[in-house]
Amino acid sequence: MKNYINILILIVVFISCSKPISINDLESVDGIAINPGTGEPFTGEASLDFYNGGTRMIGSYELGIKSGQWKYYVQNTENKYYDLTFVDGNIVKAIYNDGGRQWEGTPVAHEPDSIMADGYYFVQEQEIYNYNMSP
């Protein structure tokens, strides 16, 4: 019985310390991340790496939708990244970290000379906001 309890503890520790699943290993159906092993919406931690091996992003899915805190790293840097907070798959908060400095704002991509509302934004002049670049 004592050995059984020790083995159970080791299994729990092993599972809790396991590496997040790669986003590339998940399937997508109508914008929902699907666990290919079960066919069900994925719940758990997932990550994606740059081609050079560094972490590109890491965060959690809840029933196939990005949820909670995600980190998006700027390519070829170690201390520049976005802390994005997702609720129901939508970004509700964004903080850009550059070494010891931080800026909070709303990431937007816009066409040059377009009108924007008052507020604090991370702005890139392009069609889609690229979290691999600094604002």
SEZAFI-673282 format. One record per residue (C-alpha): x, y, z. Coordinates in Angstrom, 1 decimal. Example, Ala and Ser with C-alpha at 12.3 -4.5 7.8 and 13.67 -1.06 7.14 Angstrom:
# residues 2
> u v w
> 12.3 -4.5 7.8
> 13.7 -1.1 7.1
END
This chain:
# residues 135
> u v w
> 0.0 0.0 0.0
> 2.8 2.4 0.9
> 4.5 1.8 -2.5
> 1.1 2.5 -4.2
> 0.9 5.9 -2.5
> 4.5 6.7 -3.5
> 3.9 5.8 -7.1
> 0.7 7.8 -7.2
> 2.5 10.9 -5.8
> 5.2 10.5 -8.4
> 2.6 10.3 -11.2
> 0.9 13.5 -10.0
> 4.2 15.3 -9.8
> 5.3 14.1 -13.2
> 2.0 15.2 -14.8
> 2.0 18.6 -13.1
> 5.6 19.3 -14.3
> 5.0 18.2 -17.9
> 5.8 20.5 -20.8
> 3.0 22.4 -22.3
> 1.6 21.0 -25.6
> 2.7 22.7 -28.8
> 0.1 24.8 -30.4
> 1.2 23.2 -33.7
> -0.1 19.9 -32.3
> -3.6 21.2 -31.7
> -6.2 21.2 -34.4
> -8.5 24.2 -35.1
> -12.2 24.0 -35.8
> -14.1 27.3 -36.2
> -11.4 29.1 -34.1
> -11.6 26.5 -31.3
> -8.4 24.6 -30.4
> -9.1 20.9 -30.4
> -7.1 18.2 -28.7
> -6.3 15.7 -31.5
> -6.1 12.8 -29.1
> -9.7 13.3 -27.8
> -11.4 15.4 -30.4
> -12.6 17.7 -27.6
> -11.9 21.4 -27.1
> -8.4 21.7 -25.5
> -8.0 22.8 -21.9
> -4.5 23.3 -20.6
> -1.2 25.1 -21.2
> 0.2 25.4 -24.7
> 3.2 27.1 -26.3
> 4.6 27.9 -29.7
> 8.3 28.3 -30.5
> 10.1 30.4 -33.1
> 11.9 28.5 -35.8
> 15.2 29.3 -34.1
> 14.0 27.4 -31.0
> 13.1 30.3 -28.7
> 9.6 30.6 -27.1
> 7.3 32.6 -29.2
> 4.2 32.4 -27.0
> 2.9 30.5 -24.0
> -0.5 30.5 -22.2
> -3.6 28.5 -21.4
> -6.7 27.4 -23.3
> -10.1 26.9 -21.6
> -12.4 24.7 -23.6
> -10.4 25.5 -26.8
> -10.3 29.3 -26.3
> -7.4 31.4 -25.1
> -7.9 32.4 -21.5
> -6.0 34.2 -18.8
> -2.4 35.3 -19.0
> -0.4 34.8 -22.2
> 3.2 35.9 -22.9
> 4.1 36.8 -26.5
> 7.9 37.2 -26.8
> 9.5 39.6 -29.3
> 11.7 37.6 -31.7
> 15.4 37.5 -31.0
> 15.1 39.0 -27.5
> 14.9 37.6 -24.0
> 13.4 40.5 -22.0
> 11.0 42.1 -24.5
> 7.5 40.6 -24.4
> 3.8 41.3 -24.2
> 1.7 40.2 -21.2
> -1.8 39.7 -22.7
> -4.8 38.9 -20.7
> -7.6 37.0 -22.6
> -11.2 36.6 -21.5
> -13.3 34.4 -23.8
> -10.6 34.6 -26.5
> -10.5 38.4 -26.5
> -7.6 40.6 -25.4
> -8.8 42.6 -22.4
> -5.4 43.9 -21.2
> -2.0 44.3 -22.7
> 1.3 45.2 -21.1
> 4.5 45.6 -23.1
> 7.7 44.8 -21.2
> 11.1 46.0 -22.3
> 13.7 45.0 -19.8
> 12.8 46.8 -16.6
> 10.2 49.1 -18.2
> 6.5 48.5 -18.8
> 3.7 50.2 -20.8
> 0.1 49.3 -20.7
> -2.2 49.9 -23.6
> -4.4 48.5 -26.3
> -2.7 46.8 -29.3
> -4.0 48.1 -32.6
> -3.0 47.9 -36.2
> -4.2 50.7 -38.4
> -3.7 52.3 -41.8
> -1.6 55.5 -41.8
> -3.6 58.7 -41.4
> -6.6 56.9 -39.9
> -8.6 58.3 -37.0
> -8.2 56.7 -33.6
> -10.0 57.3 -30.3
> -8.3 58.9 -27.3
> -6.4 56.3 -25.2
> -3.1 54.6 -24.8
> -2.2 52.3 -27.7
> 0.6 50.1 -28.9
> 0.6 51.1 -32.6
> 2.0 49.5 -35.6
> 1.3 50.8 -39.1
> 0.2 47.6 -40.8
> -2.8 45.5 -41.4
> -2.5 43.0 -38.5
> -0.8 43.7 -35.1
> 2.4 41.7 -34.9
> 3.3 40.6 -31.4
> 6.8 39.4 -32.6
> 7.8 43.1 -32.9
> 8.1 45.9 -30.5
> 5.4 48.6 -30.7
END
